[in-house]
């Protein structure tokens, strides 16, 4: 039993006790609610004879114990397959329900479950009905379901696009992964480390020379260096100078490496995004994706730049300082060590308990503000049209206020805590100094030793402070890194087959068989749609707004894969066709035509940059775009898009039609491609499309039925289902949905005095 | 025939009252009704304002067509009222979070160990800035990765320790 959920051993044992053998079970699903809506774990599985339902409470294994999940059975029932007529997955608003329909006409509500499981239950239902009827089941289409679980803990991945188990991934693994990335810059990084080590070692030596050596050896009679003031001062100065110089070199080397690492990471984050399926971009807001490329990369590069080399250097400083201090006075050093340990402990608690929270709050507030900003700026036309400037000001003021508050609270918190912590340390240092002074007075300690120890107490602050700042920033960095890794790890939902079928030529026969699709779990947009498009013909898709027409197009272009069923071109499943071939053969003109910043000519040859100017003009003429392009003073060189000339909706559509034509696809899809045009321009384009029809499959979606007057075949989609299919005449004769639409549009045209245009 | 109605008819609410519709429940909990001399089976109720007016403006659908709208549930009383309230509770399955035992963020997912009125559950929430939302001023609605929703109706009166755990993520 490979699909759809893993049945824990304890559940298998419970079933075995009731005479159900694990090996005979075929498919299994799990529901999380009982029929009354209380949380309960219900396993449903069937063998060739019956459907078994076992419900009870599942408890995860105790941490570190070797045992699996425990299961306390509450109820068990079974239904012979031949008494089952059908299974019905009923979707409610926030949950779904499974209802069994029996052959004797009875019904029984079995269980309820989270809406997100609905798709899985649909598949389960399919498998059960097929098994009952003795039909074959194509398991290759469930491929993704198999690796939906974490190999380590067995829990389902929360995000199927990401395949990361939050329970098994921790910060130390993020650190490990970051260090691994650091490995790419090994050579330069090790030079930087050597330089900073050198600088720090010299810096530690200075207090020893200037206090201990100076007071106890140079200024004291009878010592070997007595009176050699100039020599020792020169030595101190030289040490200082060398330390400063190597610090400078460190800065220079670091900026070089830093910029390189940032550049590399941004590029790889961006290319990861480009690799992902459209679904990823729909589910994330542009504002948050921009933050990732921008701020998160900064935070990570700070890790490369500061954390790794400095952690090493500061650790050496800490160790070195303490060893020197020990050599001067062990007892006092132990006291300093105790104070420092307490100090670090306090810092640790503060940075982990409070600072993370403040940073999280600031990050969330920044994101909200940026999203509002993007929202309002993009919607300026509507804001102005309805004179809602004041309201938008208020809205921005409110989110900006949240950010101000978050920033302020965080700053006030640090303003209060930072000095308290540092002053306590200073006070403790002063106490140690007093003890040292008392020891010096009683004669068991030298003046040089005392001043050196005091200097080192103050010097310790710097590395300890660094570690504190780090743990503060480290949480920020771990957060950023986990988001960037999410991007790098996200695997596209639409993947090319491992053995892609190359199709140099296609006839253009498209076939949809039992296609079901949903964007959001539990809200299907297409149900069981099947139809065939004959190659070289024009196929029209008609239906109301939201019926699912554009979704069919997205599936044909393989921007998404259907949840159930399949789509094939010339008999080859879309999922098996090489991505490059598929893109080459299908040209799409969509409802929203996006124009990139650049010249009109470049926009037209976006899909085929090597196209000649002749081809560009030809395509533009065919798309009725040539005239308006030539009306621009800069002609085909006119810069459009952000910062350039803005085109009207109809003009943009014509440019994108030209863009599709120049690609010379075997299958041309027009998704409301002429909706923003006046009837005359549309006519012109239809003439052009007529000339394109030869040897090409054209699929056209339109509201205006007049657009589809030349279609060889028409499909009517209603509420995500195929309502009717046939030629115009057949559909008119049938007097169904198409007839109604046709008559409505005709009436509307008559009403405005346009005659029987449709 | 929907399309033959004139504009006023299409745009009017089509009010359903105890006078023109009688609801009943079958043994599997499906809602049926007698309306305009016909029995409609497996009706669905949709709230037009699920948060701001949960007992008003309820659309009654049969086979994807709207029969009409119940403008105010209080127009119905006794058994009919109870049937409708049960059906709504069933359709808008919305457990109430009673307390939060822990809130942890793991790799951009927020895990809330909760006690709800439907039992104990650990919720997993993705992108918590958009999935933890205040709908009215004091009702917090939580959506988890499995498509479930939960509510905390009086957030400002919610258990103090739980609030402290959740506040960081709001």
Interface residues (C-beta under 8 A of the other chain):
Chain A: X32 X33 X35 X37 X38 X39 X40 X92 X93 X94 X95 X99 X107 X108 X109 X112 X114 X115 X116 X117 X118 X158 X159 X164 X166 X167 X169 X284 X357 X360 X361 X364 X367 X368 X482 X483 X486 X520 X521 X522 X719 X740 X744
Chain B: X3 X28 X29 X46 X50 X64 X90 X91 X92 X93 X94 X95 X105 X106 X107 X108 X109 X111 X116 X118 X119 X120 X121 X124 X126 X127 X129 X144 X145 X146 X147 X148 X149 X168 X169
